Amino acid sequence: MSLNDPVVIRFTTGLQTFDDYGLSTYIDVSADLRSGDQVVLKAKVLFVDATELYLRIFYLGGRVNTLPNYAYQYHRADGSLIFRYDNARHKPDLGFECHKHQADGKIIAAEPPMIEDLVQEVIDHVTI
């Protein structure tokens, strides 16, 4: 995998949307390319309304693209959660792997959103 891989480009282009709309004050993106078709993508985005988005994706490329480990956390400046998508294991077991933590404390089954959908969810919140 390289920095020109469609997965990396889609990720960085998606996050650039925040800047294009004038909603972000800071964007930091890193791609840690590993052996084979592996990459760890990380990003930190600070917004004009003082909310923050942190993303971490461990991506395995190849014939079947998989996300064995991911977390997308969006919270207020005081640290209070707005939402988080991840596939971290919980005890007791949730009964589903991929899930979303909501601001009200509920955890629901949810597949990881495509970067475009995640960006839109954040835009909808920032522009309320």
N, C-alpha and C positions, 0 to 999 in steps of 0.2 A: 504494500500500500504506500502511496505517496501523498504529498500535500495537494496534488492535482486530482486525487481520487474524487469521484462524484460525491461520496459520503462527506468528505471533509469540506468540499466546496459548498454543498447544500447546507451544512451546519453553519459555516461562516457567513454565507449569503443570507440565511434566515435571520441570524442575529444582527446583521447589518441593517435590516429593516427598521430596527429600533432607532438607529441613528438617522436613517433616511427620513423618518417621521418626526425627528426632533424630540424623541421621548427619552433618550438616554444621555447621561452625562459622562459615562465611562463604560467602555467595553474592553475586556481583556480575554483573548482566546488563545489557547495553546493546544497543540497536537503533538502527542508523544508517539512517534512511529516506532513500532516494535517489530520483531522478526515475523516473517510471513505476512499475513494479511491482518495484522492486529494494529489497533491504534487506540490511544486513550485521548479523548477530547474533553477539555475543560473550558469553562467560560464563567466569567463574572460580569454582570451587567448592573450598573447603577442607573436609576431612573430619576427624572425630574421631580417626581412626587415622593422621593426618598425611599421607594421600595427597591428591593434587590433581588436579582435572579442568579442562582448558581446552578451550573449544569456539570455533570460528570458522566461520561459514557465510555464504557469499555466495549469496543466494537471488534467483532471477529468477521472479517470479510470472507471471500471465497464463493463457492457455488451457492451456499445458503447463508444469507446475511443474518447475523444474530446479535442481540444485545445481552450478553450474559450478566452484565452489571450496569445499572444506570440509576441516576438520581437527578431530578429537576426540582429545585426548591425555590419558591418565590415567597418572600416575606417582607414585612415592614421594617423600617429602620430600627425599631425597638426589638426586633427579632421575632415578633409574633407572626405565626404562620398564616399565609394566605392559601397556599396549597403546595403539596409535594407529590410528585410521581416517583415511585421507585419499585424495586423488586427485592428489597432487603427482607430477610426472614424475620418473622416475629414469633415470640413465645408469649402466650399460646399461639399456635398456628392459625392463620387467618382463613385457611381453606382455599386461598388463591395466591398465586405468586406475584403477579403484577397488580399494583394498587395505587390509589390516590388518597393521600391524607388531606382532609378538608379543614378549613379554618375552625369549624365547630367541633373538631376532634374526631369526627367519624372517619373511618377508613373503608373505602369502597373498592371493589374490583375495577380495574381500569388498565387497559393496555397502554404502553408508552405512546404518547402522541407523536405524530410526525412533527418535525421542527416547525413547519409552517403553522400547524394547528396550535402548538405551544405558544409561538410568537403571537398569534391572534388572541389567544386566551389572556395573555399578559397585556396586550394592547387594549383589549376590552376593559381591563381593570384600570389601567393607567389613565385612560381617557374618560372615565366615569365623571 
